[in-house]
Amino acid sequence: MKLKKVHRTLVSLVMVCAMSVSPVLAAPEDDRVEELQGEKAQAESEMNSLQNQLNDLVSTINDLELQLIEKGQQIAQAELDLQAAQEEEEAQYQALLKRIKCMYEEGDSTAVENFFSAGSFSEALTKAEYAQKLHEYDRAQLEVYQEAVQNVKDLKAQLEREAEELRQKEAEYQAKSDEVTQLIESKRVDIANLDDMIQEAARIAQEAQRRREEEARREAERLEQERLAAERRAAEAAAAAAAANNSSSSSSSGTTSKPKREPVYNVATGNAIVDRAYSWVGNADYVWGACSPGAFDCSGFVSYCLTGSYSRLGTTYTFLTWPRVSDPQPGDICVNATHCGVYIGGGQMIHAANSSVGVIVGSVPSSMVYVRY
């Protein structure tokens, strides 16, 4: 009864130690990285929007440039048309001057002679009307050419005004394009700076994570040492209680109890690990921290079966780091975070179960994995 009470007390102590782990909170370094990544995403979105604006401006500038080229061609053609119209006007003007000059040089006598040389009065009137009509025709043609010249001048002036308006628009859009280009370059610099800041923040976060992991590892080692110390104290207390009980029983009965003795296993079976495990089935007690003839805890029992000596290889946490196997064979180790045993095949294992039943044969729990020594 004293031994079980000591066991319960030490189990409670170990469980309290195992549960005294500080909670893991969200690291501010990780929050900073996420914040910077959000700022970078926003800056990239803004830069993409500016790039779309720039593309629209460049397209508009290109359209204006094409319109200017077309206006230039139209102005060039108008200049050619103006030159031709002016030449026609000049030719018509010279023809009119020539006729006037001829009429002036011939004088009134020629006109009178032409009048009296006519065969009839009707013929004379006809010649006079012809001369008048010829003069009026020359005047009308001159006016037509003058009007054509003016129309071409007006068209050229209009085309030049439109070209000037297009150049002003092009200049405005080019200024906007330069402004947007500067904004894009500024955003690109901001994004590059954010990349540097993200890398630095990530480095700081990784360093902080490394420190947290190192602290957690040290804390786990401390807890493991406390657990092992508790197991040793439990084993010592159990041994002392057992010795006291044996001494009391011997004194009261006057007889000496026969100590448990390690059974002999058959090496010829070809699996010494399994034979060692079978040798203690129903013939050994479960004692925390023990690895001695007739008394084991789960990891102490596995250590004995693997080596044949009463020395501990490690704990269940140690066994969990060994290479895992997907095709377990007799002699492999079944283990999870809280227990371990020796696999004997057929989904069965031999293990130091608890203080009530000691070393027994049982089924392998589904939560266990298989490792190989």
C-alpha positions in Angstrom: 0.0 0.0 0.0 2.8 2.4 0.8 4.5 1.6 -2.5 1.3 2.5 -4.5 0.9 5.7 -2.5 4.4 6.7 -3.4 3.7 5.9 -7.0 0.6 8.0 -7.1 2.4 11.0 -5.5 5.3 10.9 -7.9 3.0 10.4 -11.0 1.2 13.6 -10.0 4.4 15.4 -9.6 5.7 14.4 -13.0 2.4 15.3 -14.7 2.4 18.8 -13.1 6.0 19.3 -14.3 5.1 18.1 -17.8 2.1 20.5 -18.0 4.1 23.6 -16.8 4.9 24.8 -20.3 4.4 28.4 -21.2 1.8 29.0 -24.0 3.1 30.0 -27.4 1.8 33.4 -28.5 1.9 35.0 -31.9 5.3 36.6 -32.5 5.3 40.3 -33.2 8.1 39.7 -35.8 5.7 37.6 -37.9 3.0 40.3 -37.7 5.6 42.8 -38.9 6.4 40.6 -41.9 2.7 40.3 -42.8 2.2 44.0 -42.4 5.1 44.8 -44.8 3.8 42.2 -47.3 0.4 43.9 -47.2 2.1 47.3 -47.9 4.0 45.8 -50.7 0.9 44.2 -52.3 -0.9 47.7 -52.0 2.1 49.4 -53.6 2.2 46.8 -56.4 -1.5 47.3 -57.0 -1.1 51.1 -57.2 1.9 50.7 -59.6 -0.2 48.4 -61.8 -3.0 51.0 -61.9 -0.4 53.7 -62.8 1.0 51.5 -65.5 -2.5 51.1 -67.0 -2.8 54.9 -67.0 0.6 55.2 -68.7 -0.4 52.7 -71.3 -3.6 54.7 -72.1 -1.6 58.0 -72.3 1.0 56.4 -74.6 -1.8 55.1 -76.8 -3.4 58.6 -76.9 -0.1 60.3 -77.7 0.4 57.8 -80.5 -3.0 58.6 -81.9 -2.3 62.3 -81.7 1.1 61.8 -83.5 -0.7 60.0 -86.3 -3.2 62.8 -86.6 -0.4 65.3 -86.7 1.3 63.4 -89.5 -2.0 63.4 -91.4 -2.4 67.2 -90.8 1.1 67.8 -91.9 0.4 65.9 -95.1 -2.8 67.9 -95.7 -0.9 71.2 -95.0 1.8 70.2 -97.5 -0.8 69.4 -100.1 -2.6 72.8 -99.4 0.7 74.6 -99.9 1.0 72.9 -103.3 -2.6 73.7 -104.2 -2.0 77.3 -103.1 1.1 77.6 -105.2 -0.8 76.2 -108.3 -3.8 78.6 -107.6 -1.5 81.5 -107.3 0.2 80.6 -110.5 -3.1 80.3 -112.3 -4.2 83.7 -110.8 -1.0 85.3 -112.0 -1.4 83.8 -115.5 -5.0 85.1 -115.7 -4.0 88.4 -114.4 -1.2 88.7 -117.0 -3.6 87.7 -119.8 -6.0 90.4 -118.7 -3.2 93.0 -118.6 -2.1 92.0 -122.1 -5.5 92.5 -123.6 -6.0 95.8 -121.9 -2.6 96.9 -123.1 -3.4 95.9 -126.7 -6.7 97.8 -126.5 -5.0 100.8 -125.1 -2.2 100.8 -127.7 -4.6 100.5 -130.6 -6.7 103.4 -129.3 -10.1 104.7 -130.4 -9.2 104.7 -134.2 -8.9 101.0 -134.3 -12.3 100.6 -132.6 -13.8 103.1 -135.2 -12.1 101.3 -138.0 -13.4 97.9 -136.8 -16.9 99.5 -136.6 -16.9 100.9 -140.1 -15.2 97.9 -141.6 -18.1 95.7 -140.6 -20.3 94.7 -143.4 -23.4 95.8 -141.5 -24.5 97.6 -138.5 -25.4 94.3 -136.9 -21.9 92.9 -137.5 -20.4 96.0 -135.9 -22.6 95.5 -132.8 -21.6 91.9 -132.7 -17.9 92.8 -132.7 -18.3 95.3 -130.0 -20.3 92.9 -127.9 -17.7 90.2 -128.4 -14.9 92.5 -127.2 -17.0 93.5 -124.2 -17.8 89.8 -123.3 -14.1 88.9 -123.7 -13.2 91.6 -121.2 -15.9 90.5 -118.8 -14.8 86.9 -119.1 -11.2 87.8 -118.3 -12.4 89.7 -115.2 -14.6 86.8 -114.1 -11.9 84.3 -114.5 -9.5 86.5 -112.5 -12.1 86.7 -109.7 -12.5 82.9 -109.8 -8.8 82.3 -109.5 -8.6 84.9 -106.7 -11.4 83.2 -104.8 -9.7 79.8 -105.3 -6.5 81.3 -103.9 -8.3 82.6 -100.9 -10.0 79.3 -100.3 -6.7 77.5 -100.3 -5.2 80.1 -98.0 -8.2 79.7 -95.6 -7.9 75.9 -95.7 -4.2 76.0 -95.0 -4.7 78.4 -92.1 -7.4 76.1 -90.6 -5.2 73.0 -91.0 -2.3 74.9 -89.3 -4.7 75.8 -86.4 -5.8 72.2 -86.1 -2.2 71.0 -86.1 -1.3 73.5 -83.4 -4.2 72.3 -81.3 -3.0 68.7 -81.8 0.6 69.7 -80.8 -0.8 71.4 -77.6 -2.8 68.2 -76.7 0.2 66.1 -77.4 2.3 68.3 -75.1 -0.3 68.0 -72.4 -0.5 64.2 -72.7 3.2 64.0 -72.8 3.5 66.0 -69.5 0.9 63.6 -67.9 2.9 60.7 -69.2 6.1 62.0 -67.7 4.3 62.6 -64.4 2.8 59.1 -64.3 6.3 57.6 -65.3 7.8 59.4 -62.3 5.1 58.0 -60.0 5.7 54.5 -61.4 9.4 54.9 -60.7 8.7 56.2 -57.2 6.4 53.2 -56.6 9.1 50.9 -57.9 11.6 52.3 -55.5 9.1 52.0 -52.7 8.5 48.3 -53.6 12.3 47.7 -53.7 12.6 49.3 -50.2 9.7 47.1 -48.9 11.4 44.0 -50.3 14.5 44.9 -48.3 12.4 45.6 -45.2 10.5 42.3 -45.7 13.8 40.4 -45.9 15.1 42.1 -42.8 11.9 41.5 -40.9 11.9 37.8 -42.1 15.5 37.5 -40.9 14.5 38.9 -37.5 11.5 36.7 -37.3 13.6 33.6 -38.1 16.1 34.6 -35.5 13.3 35.1 -33.0 11.8 31.7 -34.0 15.2 30.1 -33.6 15.5 31.5 -30.1 12.0 30.4 -29.2 12.8 26.9 -30.4 16.1 26.8 -28.5 14.2 27.9 -25.3 11.6 25.3 -25.9 14.2 22.7 -26.4 15.9 23.7 -23.2 12.6 23.7 -21.4 11.8 20.2 -22.7 15.2 19.0 -21.6 14.6 20.5 -18.2 11.2 18.8 -17.9 12.7 15.5 -19.1 15.4 15.7 -16.5 12.8 16.4 -13.8 10.8 13.5 -15.1 13.7 11.1 -15.0 14.7 12.4 -11.5 11.1 11.8 -10.4 11.3 8.3 -11.8 14.6 7.6 -10.0 13.1 8.9 -6.8 10.0 6.7 -7.3 12.3 3.7 -8.0 14.3 4.4 -4.9 11.1 4.9 -2.8 9.7 1.7 -4.3 12.8 -0.3 -3.6 12.9 1.1 0.0 9.2 0.3 0.5 9.6 -3.2 -1.0 12.6 -3.8 1.3 10.6 -2.7 4.3 7.7 -4.9 3.3 9.9 -7.9 2.8 11.6 -7.3 6.1 8.3 -6.9 7.8 6.9 -10.1 6.2 10.0 -12.0 7.1 9.9 -10.8 10.7 6.2 -11.6 11.1 6.2 -15.0 9.4 9.6 -16.1 10.3 10.2 -17.2 6.7 12.3 -15.7 3.9 10.6 -14.8 0.6 12.3 -16.2 -2.5 13.6 -13.4 -4.8 12.6 -13.3 -8.4 15.2 -14.7 -10.8 15.7 -13.9 -14.4 14.5 -16.9 -16.5 16.7 -18.4 -19.2 15.9 -17.5 -22.8 16.7 -19.6 -25.8 19.2 -17.9 -28.1 18.7 -20.6 -30.7 15.4 -19.1 -31.7 17.3 -16.5 -33.7 15.7 -13.5 -32.0 17.4 -12.7 -28.7 15.3 -9.4 -28.3 12.0 -11.3 -28.4 13.4 -14.1 -26.2 14.5 -11.6 -23.6 11.0 -10.0 -23.7 9.3 -13.3 -23.3 11.5 -14.3 -20.4 9.9 -11.6 -18.1 6.3 -12.0 -19.1 4.3 -12.4 -15.9 7.6 -12.5 -13.9 8.4 -8.8 -13.5 6.8 -5.7 -11.8 6.3 -2.3 -13.3 8.4 0.3 -11.3 8.9 3.8 -12.5 12.6 4.5 -13.4 13.6 0.9 -12.9 15.7 -1.2 -15.2 16.7 -4.2 -13.0 16.0 -7.9 -12.7 12.3 -8.3 -12.0 11.5 -4.5 -12.0 11.1 -2.3 -15.1 9.4 0.7 -16.4 8.4 0.7 -20.2 11.6 2.3 -21.5 13.8 0.4 -19.1 12.2 -2.9 -20.2 12.8 -2.1 -23.9 16.4 -1.0 -23.1 17.1 -4.4 -21.4 15.5 -6.4 -24.3 17.6 -4.6 -26.9 20.9 -4.8 -25.1 20.6 -7.7 -22.6 22.0 -5.5 -19.9 20.2 -3.6 -17.2 21.2 -0.2 -18.5 18.9 2.4 -20.0 19.2 3.5 -23.6 16.9 6.4 -23.2 13.2 7.3 -22.9 10.2 7.0 -25.2 11.2 10.4 -26.6 14.6 8.9 -27.5 13.0 6.0 -29.3 10.7 8.3 -31.3 13.9 9.7 -32.9 15.0 6.3 -34.2 14.4 5.4 -37.9 10.8 4.4 -38.5 9.8 1.3 -40.5 6.7 0.5 -42.5 7.1 -3.3 -42.4 7.7 -4.0 -38.7 9.5 -7.3 -37.8 9.7 -9.1 -34.4 12.3 -7.3 -32.4 11.3 -3.8 -33.6 10.1 -1.3 -31.1 6.5 0.0 -30.8 6.4 3.6 -29.4 4.3 6.7 -29.0 4.8 9.8 -26.8 3.9 8.1 -23.6 4.7 4.3 -23.9 6.8 1.7 -25.7 7.2 -2.0 -26.0 8.8 -4.9 -28.1 7.0 -6.0 -31.2 6.7 -9.8 -31.4 4.6 -10.1 -34.6 0.9 -10.5 -35.4 0.0 -7.0 -34.1 1.2 -8.0 -30.6 3.9 -6.6 -28.3 5.4 -7.3 -24.9 5.7 -4.3 -22.6 5.9 -3.2 -19.0 2.3 -2.1 -18.9 1.6 -0.6 -15.4 2.1 -1.3 -11.7 -1.0 -3.5 -11.6 0.0 -6.2 -14.2 3.7 -5.7 -14.8 5.2 -7.2 -18.0 2.5 -8.7 -20.3 1.7 -9.5 -23.9 -0.8 -7.1 -25.5 -2.1 -5.6 -28.7 -0.2 -2.7 -30.3 -2.3 0.5 -30.0 -3.1 2.3 -33.3 -1.4 5.4 -32.0 2.1 3.8 -32.0 4.7 3.8 -34.7 7.4 1.2 -35.3 11.1 2.0 -35.0 14.3 0.0 -35.4 17.3 0.0 -33.2 
